[in-house]
C-alpha cells in the first residue's frame, strides 16, 4: 500500500545514496513521484541523487524547475526551502525564499529562514542585516536573535564582526528613533 512505502522512503533513499546505488535511488524517487505527484521535495531528492552521482548539470536543471514552481505558487517555498536545507543546498534554499518573497510582494516573507541560511553559511553581515530587519517587524524575537548573534560571535570572535553589529545597531537607531528594540539590544550587548 502506498502510505506504507512513503514512511520508509526517506530512509531507504538515504541507504541507497550512502551505498552509491544511484540508479536504484533514481528509480526509487521516480516511483515515489508517481505515488505522490506535485511534491517539490521529491524534485530535491531526485536532484540530490544526480548531484551525488556526479551529474551536476542534470541536478541543476531539476533544482531550477523546482524553483520555477515557486514563481507560480509561492506557498510551495516553505517545504521546498526546507528540502534544500535538509541537504545543505543553501544557495538553492535562499533563491527559493527570495523568489517567493518577490512573488508575494512581501519584503519580510521567510525572514527567519533567510537569516538562518546566512547563519549556516557564516555570512555574518548578511545574517546581521536579516536579523535587524526581523527586529523591525517582530521585536518579540529580540531574545532569540540576541542569543543567535552572541553564539555566532562566541564561535567566531572576529573584531570586524562585532564592529559591524555595533554600527548596524547604531545605524538602525538613527533611522528609527521611535523604535526601542535596537536601543534595548545595544544596551544589553554592552
Backbone bond lengths (Angstrom), bond angles and torsions (degrees), N, CA, C in turn:
res aa  C-N    CA-C-N  psi(-1)  N-CA   C-N-CA  omega(-1)  CA-C   N-CA-C  phi
1 X - - - 1.464 - - 1.522 109.92 -
2 X 1.335 115.99 145.23 1.461 122.31 -171.15 1.507 115.05 -59.32
3 X 1.346 117.06 -38.62 1.468 118.90 -176.51 1.528 111.05 -67.68
4 X 1.335 115.84 -33.36 1.467 120.55 178.50 1.535 110.23 -61.65
5 X 1.335 115.33 -47.84 1.461 120.94 -179.80 1.516 111.61 -57.65
6 X 1.325 116.58 -41.20 1.455 121.17 -175.66 1.526 113.00 -63.39
7 X 1.332 116.98 -35.25 1.465 118.65 -175.77 1.530 112.68 -72.41
8 X 1.334 116.87 -30.74 1.469 117.66 178.25 1.534 111.89 -94.14
9 X 1.327 115.68 -12.22 1.469 120.97 -176.60 1.531 113.92 -47.83
10 X 1.363 119.62 -53.34 1.478 117.51 -175.51 1.531 113.49 -61.53
11 X 1.330 116.10 -35.22 1.474 119.63 -178.96 1.524 110.47 -72.16
12 X 1.333 115.06 -41.49 1.457 120.45 178.57 1.528 110.12 -62.29
13 X 1.344 115.71 -45.58 1.465 120.42 179.51 1.535 110.85 -59.56
14 X 1.323 115.54 -44.41 1.471 120.20 179.67 1.533 110.74 -59.32
15 X 1.330 116.52 -42.31 1.478 120.30 178.12 1.523 111.22 -62.12
16 X 1.331 116.05 -43.64 1.465 120.22 -179.81 1.533 110.88 -62.57
17 X 1.338 116.40 -41.12 1.465 120.09 179.58 1.531 109.70 -66.79
18 X 1.339 116.48 -43.82 1.474 119.86 -178.54 1.522 112.22 -65.60
19 X 1.336 116.66 -31.80 1.471 119.30 178.22 1.528 111.62 -90.50
20 X 1.362 115.39 6.20 1.467 122.48 176.38 1.532 113.70 61.19
21 X 1.339 116.10 29.90 1.462 120.61 175.37 1.532 106.91 -92.07
22 X 1.334 115.64 73.40 1.467 121.03 -170.71 1.535 113.29 -70.27
23 X 1.343 117.25 -32.77 1.462 119.30 178.70 1.524 110.07 -64.71
24 X 1.329 116.04 -45.57 1.470 120.86 179.16 1.540 109.83 -66.31
25 X 1.345 116.81 -36.37 1.475 121.12 178.78 1.532 109.74 -63.68
26 X 1.340 116.17 -45.00 1.470 120.72 179.60 1.537 110.12 -60.63
27 X 1.327 115.75 -46.38 1.466 121.38 179.93 1.542 110.21 -61.07
28 X 1.322 117.18 -40.55 1.468 122.46 -179.23 1.533 110.92 -63.82
29 X 1.329 116.43 -44.56 1.469 119.75 179.19 1.525 109.84 -64.57
30 X 1.327 117.01 -44.46 1.464 120.47 -178.56 1.533 111.68 -63.17
31 X 1.339 117.19 -36.61 1.472 120.76 175.84 1.527 110.52 -64.98
32 X 1.321 115.82 -41.85 1.463 120.53 178.81 1.531 110.19 -64.07
33 X 1.336 116.74 -36.60 1.473 121.47 178.44 1.525 110.70 -63.27
34 X 1.342 116.65 -37.20 1.471 120.30 178.67 1.524 109.93 -65.93
35 X 1.343 115.49 -40.12 1.471 120.22 -178.38 1.530 111.81 -69.82
36 X 1.332 116.38 -40.65 1.472 120.18 -177.48 1.527 109.12 -130.84
37 X 1.355 116.62 81.85 1.468 119.40 -178.14 1.531 112.51 -67.82
38 X 1.325 115.21 164.80 1.479 123.06 177.97 1.527 113.82 59.91
39 X 1.300 116.43 34.35 1.462 121.00 173.95 1.530 106.41 -108.22
40 X 1.340 117.22 100.07 1.464 119.94 -174.82 1.528 112.40 -62.23
41 X 1.334 117.19 -24.94 1.473 118.92 178.47 1.538 110.18 -61.67
42 X 1.333 116.52 -29.57 1.467 119.95 178.41 1.525 110.62 -70.44
43 X 1.338 117.02 -33.03 1.470 119.98 174.19 1.528 109.49 -61.15
44 X 1.327 115.31 -39.80 1.468 119.71 179.65 1.530 109.34 -66.07
45 X 1.332 117.01 -41.17 1.473 120.19 176.21 1.526 110.50 -57.97
46 X 1.339 116.09 -46.74 1.465 120.62 -178.29 1.529 110.36 -63.12
47 X 1.331 115.95 -46.84 1.462 120.04 178.50 1.524 111.48 -59.48
48 X 1.331 115.75 -38.83 1.471 120.01 -179.54 1.533 110.58 -66.56
49 X 1.326 116.85 -38.64 1.474 120.78 176.31 1.533 108.68 -59.32
50 X 1.350 116.72 -46.51 1.466 120.15 178.61 1.526 111.21 -61.76
51 X 1.313 115.91 -40.92 1.467 120.62 -179.45 1.531 110.46 -61.46
52 X 1.332 116.16 -46.78 1.468 121.06 -179.13 1.530 111.38 -67.10
53 X 1.338 115.88 -27.44 1.472 120.73 179.35 1.523 111.08 -83.14
54 X 1.339 116.65 0.71 1.464 120.20 178.45 1.518 113.21 82.55
55 X 1.329 116.95 19.45 1.473 121.07 -179.32 1.532 108.60 -107.79
56 X 1.322 115.17 66.82 1.468 121.43 -171.49 1.533 113.19 -60.83
57 X 1.341 117.58 -42.99 1.468 119.02 -178.17 1.523 111.46 -61.54
58 X 1.315 114.91 -41.43 1.468 119.61 179.80 1.535 109.43 -66.06
59 X 1.318 117.14 -40.64 1.469 121.95 177.71 1.527 109.70 -60.79
60 X 1.333 116.44 -47.55 1.469 120.69 -179.52 1.529 111.29 -58.16
61 X 1.341 116.42 -42.13 1.468 120.17 179.58 1.529 110.99 -60.91
62 X 1.332 116.17 -44.72 1.469 120.72 -179.68 1.537 109.71 -63.37
63 X 1.334 116.70 -43.62 1.465 120.73 -179.81 1.536 111.13 -63.99
64 X 1.336 115.95 -43.13 1.475 120.48 179.81 1.524 110.74 -61.31
65 X 1.334 116.42 -41.89 1.466 120.05 179.29 1.525 111.36 -64.95
66 X 1.319 116.54 -36.18 1.473 120.28 177.97 1.532 109.79 -64.42
67 X 1.332 116.56 -40.76 1.473 120.46 -179.88 1.533 110.43 -68.35
68 X 1.335 117.58 -32.11 1.472 120.62 177.66 1.531 111.63 -60.00
69 X 1.325 116.54 -32.77 1.469 121.07 178.76 1.536 109.38 -60.63
70 X 1.341 116.36 -36.57 1.468 121.61 -179.15 1.532 110.68 -64.90
71 X 1.336 116.85 -30.84 1.467 119.41 178.38 1.529 110.76 -63.51
72 X 1.332 116.20 -33.83 1.471 120.16 178.11 1.523 110.42 -86.35
73 X 1.323 116.54 -34.01 1.461 121.21 -174.71 1.535 110.27 -135.75
74 X 1.338 117.47 86.93 1.472 120.95 -176.91 1.528 113.96 -58.74
75 X 1.347 117.37 -22.80 1.478 119.93 178.78 1.524 111.49 -65.08
76 X 1.318 116.90 -21.43 1.468 120.79 179.37 1.532 111.25 -71.24
77 X 1.333 116.75 -11.59 1.467 120.45 -174.96 1.524 113.23 -65.20
78 X 1.330 117.66 -37.20 1.476 119.74 -175.95 1.535 111.46 -61.95
79 X 1.354 118.99 -56.69 1.472 117.97 179.20 1.534 113.06 -66.52
80 X 1.345 116.69 -33.72 1.466 119.30 -179.26 1.531 110.39 -67.76
81 X 1.321 116.04 -46.11 1.472 120.13 177.95 1.518 111.68 -58.42
82 X 1.349 115.77 -42.57 1.475 119.63 178.45 1.526 111.26 -63.66
83 X 1.330 116.26 -38.70 1.467 120.18 179.45 1.532 110.15 -63.62
84 X 1.333 117.04 -44.27 1.474 119.95 177.28 1.529 110.16 -61.83
85 X 1.334 116.76 -43.59 1.467 120.38 -178.58 1.518 111.76 -64.49
86 X 1.339 116.91 -33.12 1.471 119.62 -178.61 1.529 111.12 -62.63
87 X 1.331 116.67 -24.11 1.470 121.40 176.07 1.531 111.99 -103.91
88 X 1.338 116.79 12.71 1.476 122.49 -177.13 1.527 112.56 58.07
89 X 1.320 116.52 31.84 1.468 121.22 176.25 1.527 107.16 -91.30
90 X 1.332 114.98 67.50 1.465 121.30 -169.35 1.519 114.11 -65.12
91 X 1.350 118.04 -35.62 1.470 118.63 -179.28 1.530 110.52 -64.47
92 X 1.333 115.78 -40.25 1.469 119.14 179.03 1.526 110.71 -68.67
93 X 1.314 117.07 -39.11 1.465 120.49 177.83 1.532 109.47 -61.48
94 X 1.318 115.73 -45.43 1.460 120.50 179.99 1.527 110.71 -60.10
95 X 1.327 116.47 -47.41 1.468 120.37 179.31 1.523 110.50 -59.99
96 X 1.337 116.63 -40.42 1.466 121.48 178.92 1.524 110.67 -57.02
97 X 1.336 115.82 -49.74 1.466 120.40 -177.86 1.534 111.38 -67.22
98 X 1.330 116.94 -38.65 1.469 119.91 -178.87 1.532 111.52 -68.65
99 X 1.331 116.69 -38.04 1.466 120.62 176.77 1.529 109.39 -63.82
100 X 1.328 116.68 -44.87 1.473 120.93 -179.64 1.521 110.39 -63.29
101 X 1.326 116.29 -43.05 1.470 122.01 -179.86 1.527 109.83 -58.61
102 X 1.331 115.65 -43.51 1.466 120.81 -179.88 1.530 110.69 -66.45
103 X 1.334 116.68 -45.49 1.468 121.19 -179.16 1.525 111.06 -64.50
104 X 1.318 117.29 -36.28 1.467 121.83 -179.29 1.528 110.64 -79.74
105 X 1.327 115.58 -11.85 1.461 121.98 -177.17 1.532 110.43 55.69
106 X 1.352 115.08 42.00 1.464 121.52 -178.55 1.522 108.26 -131.02
107 X 1.347 117.04 103.27 1.468 120.00 -176.49 1.532 113.76 -65.72
108 X 1.340 117.53 -10.09 1.469 120.06 179.83 1.523 113.50 -103.02
109 X 1.338 116.88 -3.68 1.464 119.59 -179.21 1.533 110.15 -62.60
110 X 1.312 115.77 138.52 1.465 123.74 176.84 1.532 113.11 59.03
111 X 1.322 116.53 28.70 1.464 120.60 -176.44 1.531 112.30 -61.75
112 X 1.327 117.69 -45.49 1.474 120.04 -179.52 1.524 111.40 -66.12
113 X 1.330 116.26 -39.15 1.471 120.06 179.50 1.526 110.49 -63.88
114 X 1.335 116.09 -42.45 1.465 120.75 -179.73 1.530 110.32 -65.95
115 X 1.325 116.47 -43.61 1.470 120.28 177.59 1.533 110.06 -60.48
116 X 1.322 116.63 -40.73 1.474 120.99 -179.64 1.528 111.45 -63.89
117 X 1.331 117.20 -34.63 1.474 119.71 177.90 1.531 109.91 -67.49
118 X 1.341 116.68 -44.58 1.470 119.31 177.59 1.524 110.24 -61.69
119 X 1.331 116.07 -36.28 1.466 121.50 177.97 1.537 109.32 -63.87
120 X 1.336 116.11 -47.04 1.472 121.13 -178.55 1.521 112.29 -64.89
121 X 1.349 116.61 -32.60 1.468 119.22 -177.88 1.529 111.78 -90.99
122 X 1.349 116.33 -1.95 1.462 120.15 176.03 1.514 114.61 77.54
123 X 1.336 117.35 21.16 1.463 120.60 178.79 1.530 108.61 -90.64
124 X 1.334 116.21 87.99 1.463 121.32 -171.68 1.525 112.32 -61.77
125 X 1.328 117.31 -42.12 1.473 119.83 -176.72 1.521 111.25 -64.06
126 X 1.318 116.48 -49.56 1.472 119.55 -179.38 1.529 110.42 -66.03
127 X 1.338 116.42 -36.56 1.456 120.32 177.65 1.530 109.87 -62.73
128 X 1.335 116.50 -45.79 1.470 121.42 -179.89 1.522 110.26 -61.30
129 X 1.334 117.11 -46.67 1.465 120.85 179.32 1.532 110.54 -59.87
130 X 1.318 116.20 -43.59 1.466 120.36 -179.42 1.534 110.31 -63.40
131 X 1.335 116.28 -42.97 1.468 119.80 178.68 1.534 111.29 -64.99
132 X 1.336 117.11 -38.72 1.467 120.58 179.05 1.536 110.71 -63.91
133 X 1.338 116.21 -37.99 1.463 120.64 176.94 1.531 110.40 -64.06
134 X 1.323 116.53 -39.93 1.467 120.74 179.23 1.526 109.75 -63.02
135 X 1.341 116.42 -43.32 1.469 120.19 -179.70 1.522 111.84 -59.72
136 X 1.334 116.98 -33.73 1.466 121.07 -179.32 1.522 111.09 -61.59
137 X 1.336 116.80 -36.17 1.466 119.93 -176.66 1.522 112.83 -102.84
138 X 1.339 116.75 -23.58 1.467 121.08 -176.57 1.526 110.52 -134.73
139 X 1.348 117.82 72.89 1.468 119.63 -177.74 1.530 113.28 -59.50
140 X 1.331 116.71 -22.16 1.467 120.81 177.83 1.520 113.42 -62.49
141 X 1.327 116.69 -13.69 1.470 121.28 179.30 1.539 112.17 -84.59
142 X 1.347 117.20 1.56 1.465 119.76 -171.62 1.532 113.11 -55.55
143 X 1.327 118.38 -48.52 1.478 120.64 -176.60 1.528 110.49 -61.60
144 X 1.323 116.25 -44.11 1.467 121.90 179.07 1.530 110.42 -61.37
145 X 1.319 116.74 -48.18 1.465 121.69 -177.84 1.522 110.84 -65.44
146 X 1.336 115.46 -42.25 1.465 120.04 178.36 1.527 110.53 -59.15
147 X 1.319 115.79 -45.90 1.471 120.64 -179.26 1.531 110.29 -61.05
148 X 1.321 116.50 -41.71 1.464 119.74 -178.15 1.527 111.46 -68.86
149 X 1.332 116.85 -40.97 1.470 120.20 177.66 1.531 110.51 -64.92
150 X 1.336 116.26 -44.54 1.471 119.74 179.71 1.523 111.27 -62.64
151 X 1.337 116.38 -41.10 1.462 119.96 179.11 1.522 110.18 -61.97
152 X 1.332 116.10 -46.08 1.467 121.05 179.61 1.528 110.01 -58.67
153 X 1.331 115.72 -47.53 1.476 120.07 -178.42 1.528 111.41 -66.13
154 X 1.334 117.74 -31.36 1.467 119.39 178.44 1.529 110.89 -72.43
155 X 1.341 116.63 -30.70 1.466 121.20 178.14 1.534 111.46 -76.67
156 X 1.327 115.75 -37.88 1.466 121.76 -178.49 1.522 108.79 -129.86
157 X 1.322 116.99 75.45 1.476 119.36 -174.65 1.531 112.17 -76.62
158 X 1.326 116.06 73.51 1.467 120.23 179.16 1.524 108.87 -98.49
159 X 1.334 117.20 128.96 1.470 120.53 -176.72 1.530 113.48 -55.21
160 X 1.337 117.85 -36.09 1.475 118.09 -177.92 1.532 111.30 -68.03
161 X 1.342 117.32 -29.48 1.468 119.42 176.11 1.522 110.84 -67.33
162 X 1.333 116.51 -45.65 1.463 120.17 178.86 1.526 110.13 -62.07
163 X 1.315 115.87 -42.96 1.463 120.61 -179.94 1.532 110.06 -61.82
164 X 1.332 116.17 -40.07 1.460 120.23 179.24 1.531 110.55 -63.41
165 X 1.318 116.58 -41.32 1.466 120.63 179.26 1.525 110.69 -61.65
166 X 1.356 116.67 -47.14 1.474 120.17 -179.90 1.522 111.20 -61.32
167 X 1.338 116.64 -48.29 1.466 118.98 -176.71 1.531 110.13 -65.92
168 X 1.335 116.29 -34.81 1.451 120.47 178.18 1.534 110.77 -64.45
169 X 1.327 116.53 -43.40 1.474 120.46 177.70 1.525 110.68 -63.49
170 X 1.335 116.35 -45.37 1.475 119.83 -179.15 1.530 111.25 -63.10
171 X 1.325 116.27 -40.07 1.469 122.20 178.66 1.530 110.61 -61.95
172 X 1.338 115.91 -44.45 1.475 120.96 -179.58 1.537 110.64 -65.24
173 X 1.334 116.59 -36.26 1.476 120.40 179.07 1.523 109.58 -64.79
174 X 1.338 115.67 -41.62 1.478 119.87 178.47 1.530 111.22 -62.14
175 X 1.336 115.65 -44.48 1.471 120.56 -177.22 1.530 112.20 -71.70
176 X 1.335 116.84 -32.22 1.476 121.43 -175.39 1.523 110.34 -128.16
177 X 1.333 118.39 66.72 1.465 119.82 -175.18 1.536 113.64 -60.61
178 X 1.337 116.97 -24.94 1.471 118.85 -178.59 1.533 112.56 -81.96
179 X 1.324 116.85 -17.77 1.467 120.27 179.32 1.525 109.15 -82.66
180 X 1.333 116.42 120.79 1.479 119.75 -175.06 1.528 112.92 -86.82
181 X 1.328 117.51 -14.75 1.469 119.70 -172.38 1.537 112.14 -60.54
182 X 1.331 117.25 -38.52 1.471 119.81 -178.56 1.536 110.55 -71.06
183 X 1.349 116.25 -37.13 1.472 119.85 177.70 1.524 110.61 -65.21
184 X 1.354 115.98 -42.63 1.466 120.23 177.59 1.519 110.14 -59.62
185 X 1.309 114.96 -43.69 1.452 120.52 -177.64 1.534 110.77 -65.00
186 X 1.322 116.18 -42.88 1.473 121.39 178.55 1.520 109.92 -61.13
187 X 1.331 116.07 -46.14 1.473 120.13 -179.90 1.521 111.90 -61.79
188 X 1.333 116.85 -43.81 1.471 119.03 -175.71 1.528 111.78 -75.69
189 X 1.342 117.99 -18.03 1.461 120.39 178.51 1.538 111.43 -82.75
190 X 1.340 116.03 -21.76 1.472 118.70 -174.02 1.524 112.17 -69.68
